[in-house]
Amino acid sequence: MTTKHIHHIIPKHAGGTDDIENLIELSIADHAKAHKELFDLYGCWEDYLAWQGLAGMITKEELIKNLQSMSAKKTLEKHGNPFSGIRTSTNCAINDEHHSKMITLAKTPEAIEKRKATMKSINHSKGINNSQFGTIWITNGTENKKIKKTDLIPEGYQKGRRIVVNPE
């Protein structure tokens, strides 16, 4: 028995519906072929990924990763992100009023307590979550290096760090 798939004649990403008139039963190979033809005609990334996935050209994990990535890019293009460098009316880089509101809200006792609680619950900068965990600074008097605590300290070096001032 051959496995059948339900294919949207007009894909949902192109405004198609789940109405019975818009659905057709296809084999997996024909379903892949239909999405390839749609991709060749219209160039939609959704059809490209459907074709690649149905044809077994990419794994399910790769398909999901690509879908998430493309969806995020599409959302970003549509809505923008104040932290992405895209300038929108809510971006604090160009909207002083919004910037002031953000600063005021961030300084409230509730916001400060919430940040503290979050940092505590995720063990922020504690143990292995600390970027310096398992390392030490060593110096030879002019050069500073960071090494693993388990490494041997090279000859001429000692634990610690020396601030090197530019002689100029």
Secondary structure, DSSP 8 states (H G I E B T S, - for coil): ---EEEEESS-GGGT----GGGEEEEEHHHHHHHHHHHHHHH--HHHHHHHHHHTTSS-HHHHHHHHHHHHHHHHHHHH--TTTT---TT-TTT-HHHHHHHHHHHTSHHHHHHHHHHHHHTTTTSGGGSTTTTEEEEESSS-EEEEETTS---TT-EES--------
